[in-house]
């Protein structure tokens, strides 16, 4: 279906708030300061579909480096679903990422459609829910603000298919978050972020060189939050140590997505990836 009144355009920074609000309505529980960080990643990577002046569809298609992209915020207003508007903005988004390997985290009801578009399942991501609070661990935990950004950026690069320096610099410095690293023999051997969301707090990313370091970091991050606050951790199911970390800390499964790629699964050390940065932009 082609509607002459339907127009797809690049979002302004203010319009990105629409996608965040719709994500909250869908129950995705975005962070309070996500929009600024996401827009920093790729200011041209957010599309909105309009009928007249009314936004009815969104998608994010973030370019990283020269070879990778990540797709998220694929939402159509409920009253406009099933009318062809979604596939049009989907196609526009994929055209923007043409020639790249594209990743996404697909909700259960959409996974069949993504497969029809050529995306292949890599693994499941499982969202675990627990609570904050605990004594901070006695280990070499440091604030990331005490380290040169180049050190953090170099470590992050191990876990992502392409450079995302601008995004990470914004992410670890966003308001109402705590960003911590763990040191071993004077070297950064893991880092994590916990940020305020619409409900509770999310931990992500959580990267570490060993399960023990991951747990020390997780407990240190959790200790920054009151014991009355929910805490969420999104773990790749294929990393059994990450699943064990969540379950040993009495966290319960609350949500899942399918990590899918249009090309081959990128080579990253999944056994050291304990918490996904963001389901929306990777």
C-alpha positions in Angstrom: 0.0 0.0 0.0 1.2 3.5 -0.9 -0.3 6.4 0.9 0.7 9.7 -0.7 0.2 11.4 2.7 2.8 9.1 4.3 6.3 10.7 4.6 9.4 9.2 6.1 12.2 11.6 7.3 15.2 11.8 9.6 14.3 12.7 13.1 15.5 15.7 14.9 16.9 15.2 18.4 13.6 16.4 19.9 11.7 13.8 17.8 13.9 11.0 19.2 11.9 11.5 22.4 8.8 10.1 20.5 10.6 6.8 20.0 11.6 6.7 23.6 8.1 7.4 24.8 6.6 4.7 22.5 9.3 2.3 23.8 8.1 3.0 27.3 4.5 2.4 26.3 5.6 -1.0 24.8 7.1 -1.9 28.2 10.7 -1.7 27.1 11.6 0.5 30.1 14.1 2.9 28.5 16.7 4.9 30.6 15.8 8.4 31.5 18.8 9.8 29.6 19.0 7.3 26.7 17.9 9.7 24.0 20.9 12.0 24.2 23.3 9.1 24.2 21.6 7.3 21.3 21.5 10.5 19.2 25.2 11.0 19.8 25.8 7.5 18.3 24.4 8.6 14.9 22.4 11.8 14.5 21.2 10.6 11.1 20.1 7.2 12.3 16.6 7.8 13.5 13.6 7.8 11.1 10.0 8.8 11.7 7.0 8.1 9.5 4.4 10.8 9.3 0.9 11.2 8.0 0.5 14.9 7.7 2.1 16.1 11.0 1.2 13.0 13.0 4.1 10.6 13.8 2.9 7.0 13.3 6.1 4.9 12.9 9.7 5.0 14.1 12.9 3.1 13.5 16.6 3.6 14.5 19.3 2.5 12.2 22.7 3.4 13.7 25.8 3.3 11.6 29.0 2.2 13.3 32.3 2.6 11.5 32.2 1.4 7.9 30.8 -2.1 8.2 28.2 -2.5 11.0 24.8 -1.2 11.8 22.2 -1.8 14.5 18.4 -1.6 14.1 16.0 -0.8 16.9 12.9 1.2 18.0 10.9 -0.4 15.2 7.4 0.7 16.4 4.2 1.5 14.6 1.3 3.2 16.6 -1.2 0.5 17.3 -4.1 2.0 15.3 -1.8 2.1 12.2 -0.5 -1.5 12.4 -1.2 -4.0 9.6 -1.6 -1.3 7.0 1.9 -1.3 5.3 3.4 1.7 7.1 5.8 -0.4 9.1 7.4 -2.2 6.2 7.9 1.1 4.4 9.9 2.6 7.2 11.7 -0.8 7.7 12.8 -0.8 4.1 13.9 2.9 4.4 16.0 2.0 7.4 17.7 -1.0 5.8 18.4 1.2 2.7 20.3 3.6 5.0 22.3 0.6 6.3 22.8 -0.9 2.9 26.1 -2.9 2.5 26.6 -3.4 6.3 26.1 -6.3 8.6 23.1 -5.3 10.6 22.2 -6.5 14.1 19.0 -6.3 16.1 17.3 -7.6 19.2 14.0 -8.9 18.1 11.0 -9.3 20.4 9.3 -12.7 20.3 6.3 -11.7 18.1 8.5 -10.1 15.4 11.2 -12.8 15.1 9.4 -14.6 12.2 9.2 -11.4 10.2 12.9 -10.6 10.8 13.8 -14.1 9.5 11.7 -13.4 6.3 13.9 -10.3 5.8 17.0 -12.4 5.9 18.1 -12.0 9.5 19.5 -15.1 11.2 19.3 -16.0 14.9 22.6 -15.8 16.8 21.4 -16.4 20.4 18.8 -15.3 22.9 19.3 -12.4 25.3 17.5 -12.9 28.6 16.5 -10.0 30.8 16.8 -10.8 34.5 15.2 -8.8 37.3 16.4 -8.5 40.8 16.9 -5.8 43.4 19.6 -3.3 44.3 21.6 -3.0 47.5 24.5 -5.0 48.9 27.8 -4.2 50.6 30.3 -3.1 47.9 32.9 -5.9 47.3 36.4 -5.6 48.5 38.2 -5.6 45.2 40.0 -3.2 42.8 36.9 -1.3 41.7 37.5 2.2 40.4 35.3 4.9 39.0 35.7 5.1 35.2 36.1 8.9 35.6 39.5 8.3 37.1 40.8 6.5 33.9 41.8 8.0 30.6 38.9 7.6 28.1 41.3 6.0 25.7 41.7 3.1 28.1 38.0 2.5 28.4 37.5 2.9 24.7 40.2 0.4 23.9 38.7 -2.2 26.2 35.1 -1.6 24.9 36.4 -2.1 21.3 37.0 -5.8 22.1 33.3 -6.4 22.6 31.7 -4.6 19.6 32.1 -5.1 15.9 33.0 -1.5 15.1 34.2 1.7 16.8 31.5 3.4 18.9 33.7 5.9 20.8 31.2 8.8 20.7 28.4 6.8 22.0 30.4 5.2 24.8 31.8 8.5 26.0 28.3 9.8 26.3 27.0 6.6 27.8 29.5 6.4 30.7 29.0 10.1 31.5 25.2 10.3 31.4 23.4 11.8 34.4 22.1 9.5 37.1 24.4 6.6 36.3 27.4 5.0 37.9 30.3 3.8 35.7 32.8 1.5 37.3 35.9 -0.5 36.2 37.8 -3.4 37.7 41.6 -3.4 37.7 44.0 -6.3 37.7 47.8 -5.7 37.9 47.2 -2.1 37.0 45.2 -2.9 33.9 41.5 -2.4 33.1 40.0 -5.9 33.1 36.3 -5.1 33.0 33.8 -2.3 33.2 30.1 -1.7 33.8 27.4 0.9 33.9 24.2 1.1 35.9 21.7 3.8 34.8 18.3 5.1 36.0 15.3 3.9 33.9 11.6 4.5 33.9 11.4 1.7 36.4 14.4 0.8 38.5 17.9 0.6 37.0 19.6 -1.3 34.2 23.1 -2.7 34.3 24.7 -2.5 30.8 27.2 -3.0 29.6 28.9 -5.5 31.9 32.2 -6.8 30.4 34.9 -8.6 32.3 37.8 -10.9 31.8 36.5 -13.6 34.2 33.2 -14.5 35.9 34.7 -13.5 39.3 35.5 -10.1 38.0 32.0 -9.8 36.4 30.4 -10.6 39.8 32.6 -8.1 41.7 31.6 -5.4 39.2 27.9 -6.4 39.3 27.8 -6.2 43.1 29.7 -2.9 43.1 27.1 -1.5 40.6 24.2 -3.0 42.5 25.5 -1.5 45.8 24.9 2.0 44.3 21.1 1.3 44.3 18.7 1.1 47.2 17.4 -2.4 48.1 13.9 -1.3 47.3 14.8 -0.6 43.6 14.5 -3.1 40.8 17.7 -3.9 38.9 17.8 -5.4 35.4 20.6 -7.3 33.7 20.4 -8.4 30.0 22.5 -11.5 29.5 23.4 -13.5 26.4 22.0 -16.9 27.1 25.0 -18.6 25.4 27.3 -17.3 28.1 26.4 -19.7 30.9 28.5 -17.8 33.4 26.4 -14.7 32.8 23.2 -16.7 33.3 24.7 -18.2 36.5 25.7 -14.7 37.7 22.1 -13.6 37.4 20.6 -16.7 39.0 23.0 -16.8 41.8 22.0 -13.3 42.7 18.3 -14.4 42.9 17.3 -12.6 39.7 14.3 -13.9 37.8 13.6 -13.9 34.0 11.3 -11.1 32.9 11.8 -10.6 29.2 13.7 -12.0 26.2 14.9 -11.0 22.8 16.6 -12.8 19.9 19.9 -11.3 18.8 19.9 -11.6 15.0 22.2 -10.5 12.2 21.8 -9.9 8.5 25.3 -11.3 8.0 27.6 -13.5 10.0 27.6 -13.2 13.8 30.5 -10.8 14.7 33.5 -12.3 16.4 33.4 -10.9 19.9 34.4 -12.7 23.2 30.9 -13.7 24.2 32.3 -15.6 27.2 33.4 -12.2 28.6 30.1 -10.4 27.8 27.9 -10.6 30.9 25.6 -7.7 30.2 24.3 -6.2 26.9 24.7 -2.4 26.6 21.3 -1.7 25.0 18.7 -3.7 23.1 18.0 -0.6 21.1 21.4 0.3 19.6 23.6 -2.7 20.6 
